[in-house]
Amino acid sequence: MSLLDIDRVTLKFGGLTAVKDLSFAVEEGQVFALVGPNGAGKSTVFNLISRFYTPAAGAIRFAGQDLLRLHPHQVPARGIARTFQNIELFHQATVLQNLLVGRHRHRRAGLAAQLLHLPSMRAEERAHRLAVEEVIDFLDLQPYRDARIAGLPYGVRKVVELGRALASKPRMLLLDEPASGLSVEETQNMRWWIDDIRRQMGITVLMVEHDMGLVGKVSDRVLALADGARLAEGTPAEVQAHPAVIAAYLGTGPTAKAAAHMGDVAAGGGP
Ligand SMILES: Nc1ncnc2c1ncn2[C@@H]1O[C@H](COP(=O)(O)OP(=O)(O)OP(=O)(O)O)[C@@H](O)[C@H]1O
């Protein structure tokens, strides 16, 4: 059984079919990338999994359970955490406080215990702190732990958002363009973190990413979309070499170059 199963899903926005009869499966422990030109439907797929949208047809299962029965606020409790294209953090709060928000789904103590500062509540608070400190260490965020988000550079905010998702100890992480807006060095760090998230933490990763260099380096499997439908699926090298992908990318300038770069990287070349 796959961890995530997207089964013949269709989603329409009025007259526009943003996702067309799409199926794919993500296995536990994989890094799986969704790629494709602007408007291909990648973010819509994420929003379907997060339950922000309900498909017109098809099924979505996570660990064998029907995700479509859930409300969006119930999805994190099933072990799915996500980051957003436009970083979503509490800007006036510190890094530590934002990461503690990521622990929300694990909070057990009732309101009375919290208000009365009962021992059960204090023990729980210590456990949350410990979990968050682990994430701070893992992502090298010690220098920023007490800094407010509003004063931090974009690249650091991006890592904090990743940390907030990791603090919830998810089984699957949805990363929406983890490298967008990052410098070459920050993108390189992101690559190592994604590798470690999978290897050390055992978390399955589904990501949408335009940086084909990063996709080629970290992904086990790649699904290329265009106009909401599947173009090709396979290893990064297989997808890059697929005639439908080449045809879709031909003549699109920088995107075509990016696809070629993905092939270089998958073949062992590239930086
Ligand atoms: N809320 C919405 N209402 C109407 N149309 C939408 C909505 N969200 C997305 N679309 C349309 O659905 C299609 C798929 O959009 P989507 O954002 O999923 O593409 P994408 O592959 O993530 O693109 P990008 O790489 O630019 O983020 C596009 O044609 C887009 O204009």
Ligand as a Chemical Component Dictionary entry (heavy atoms), coordinates in Angstrom:
data_LIG
# 
_chem_comp.id                   LIG 
_chem_comp.type                 NON-POLYMER 
_chem_comp.pdbx_formal_charge   0 
_chem_comp.three_letter_code    LIG 
# 
loop_
_chem_comp_atom.comp_id 
_chem_comp_atom.atom_id 
_chem_comp_atom.alt_atom_id 
_chem_comp_atom.type_symbol 
_chem_comp_atom.charge 
_chem_comp_atom.model_Cartn_x 
_chem_comp_atom.model_Cartn_y 
_chem_comp_atom.model_Cartn_z 
_chem_comp_atom.pdbx_ordinal 
LIG N1  N1  N 0 -8.538 29.590 -6.900  1  
LIG C1  C1  C 0 -8.514 29.518 -8.232  2  
LIG N2  N2  N 0 -9.545 29.955 -8.987  3  
LIG C2  C2  C 0 -9.523 29.873 -10.330 4  
LIG N3  N3  N 0 -8.502 29.353 -11.036 5  
LIG C3  C3  C 0 -7.448 28.892 -10.334 6  
LIG C4  C4  C 0 -7.387 28.954 -8.912  7  
LIG N4  N4  N 0 -6.204 28.414 -8.504  8  
LIG C5  C5  C 0 -5.555 28.046 -9.614  9  
LIG N5  N5  N 0 -6.299 28.334 -10.716 10 
LIG C6  C6  C 0 -5.931 28.022 -12.106 11 
LIG O1  O1  O 0 -5.710 26.611 -12.153 12 
LIG C7  C7  C 0 -4.595 26.316 -12.985 13 
LIG C8  C8  C 0 -3.558 25.557 -12.160 14 
LIG O2  O2  O 0 -2.986 26.482 -11.223 15 
LIG P1  P1  P 0 -1.873 26.054 -10.170 16 
LIG O3  O3  O 0 -1.651 27.225 -9.286  17 
LIG O4  O4  O 0 -2.245 24.776 -9.529  18 
LIG O5  O5  O 0 -0.622 25.827 -11.112 19 
LIG P2  P2  P 0 0.896  25.596 -10.693 20 
LIG O6  O6  O 0 1.385  24.448 -11.516 21 
LIG O7  O7  O 0 1.025  25.474 -9.220  22 
LIG O8  O8  O 0 1.560  26.947 -11.195 23 
LIG P3  P3  P 0 2.791  27.785 -10.583 24 
LIG O9  O9  O 0 4.025  27.011 -10.919 25 
LIG O10 O10 O 0 2.719  29.073 -11.322 26 
LIG O11 O11 O 0 2.561  27.938 -9.095  27 
LIG C9  C9  C 0 -4.104 27.647 -13.544 28 
LIG O12 O12 O 0 -4.679 27.829 -14.804 29 
LIG C10 C10 C 0 -4.617 28.652 -12.532 30 
LIG O13 O13 O 0 -4.823 29.910 -13.157 31 
# 
loop_
_chem_comp_bond.comp_id 
_chem_comp_bond.atom_id_1 
_chem_comp_bond.atom_id_2 
_chem_comp_bond.value_order 
_chem_comp_bond.pdbx_ordinal 
LIG N1  C1  SING 1  
LIG C1  N2  SING 2  
LIG C1  C4  DOUB 3  
LIG N2  C2  DOUB 4  
LIG C2  N3  SING 5  
LIG N3  C3  DOUB 6  
LIG C3  C4  SING 7  
LIG C3  N5  SING 8  
LIG C4  N4  SING 9  
LIG N4  C5  DOUB 10 
LIG C5  N5  SING 11 
LIG N5  C6  SING 12 
LIG C6  O1  SING 13 
LIG C6  C10 SING 14 
LIG O1  C7  SING 15 
LIG C7  C8  SING 16 
LIG C7  C9  SING 17 
LIG C8  O2  SING 18 
LIG O2  P1  SING 19 
LIG P1  O3  DOUB 20 
LIG P1  O4  SING 21 
LIG P1  O5  SING 22 
LIG O5  P2  SING 23 
LIG P2  O6  DOUB 24 
LIG P2  O7  SING 25 
LIG P2  O8  SING 26 
LIG O8  P3  SING 27 
LIG P3  O9  DOUB 28 
LIG P3  O10 SING 29 
LIG P3  O11 SING 30 
LIG C9  O12 SING 31 
LIG C9  C10 SING 32 
LIG C10 O13 SING 33 
# 
